[in-house]
Amino acid sequence: MTKEKSYTGWYFLALTVLLYLVLYFFSPEKIISALEFSKTIIFKILPILVIVFVLMALTNYYVKPKKLVKYLGKNSGVKGWCVSIIAGIISSGPIYMWYPLLNELQKKGMRPALISAFLYNRSVKIPLLPLLIMYFGIVYSILLTVVIIVASVFQGMATEKLVGWNK
């Protein structure tokens, strides 16, 4: 099975540039203002994005799913919760790509509570934290992140009770 290359992103970029060029002739001051605003935002979040990309690359290189299985079983304790929460936060990509891996981990003994915590913590998006901080402030961003993490533990325990897991 061959994978066809999609040019959708390039088409979108070309269409956006073309639209900016056309609109420039009707209202150049608005286009310049929009571009300046975009530049300002990019320069504000660029340093944080570099750090995020480095951390994601290091994580993808050093953390292997098979190593995680031993930390996620019945007797996982606090380490299991920490691994599940951190893995949920740093995970990327579409959620449906994680389902087969989580299913495999569950077959190998991963607790449903930890699966639930992993999925719950995917709502904390490290690449989007700079924007969250920029729009809502650091206190709100930290508080929201802490609440999500704590709630994921309760959500996990509730899930485990509801599914009746007892391995």
Secondary structure, DSSP 8 states (H G I E B T S, - for coil): -------HHHHHHHHHHHHHHHHHHH-HHHHHHHHHHHHHHHHHHHHHHHHHHHHHHHHHHH--HHHHGGGSSTT-HHHHHHHHHHHHHH--S-GGGTHHHHHHHHHTT--HHHHHHHHHHTT--GGGHHHHHHHH-HHHHHHHHHHHHHHHHHHHHHHHHHHT---
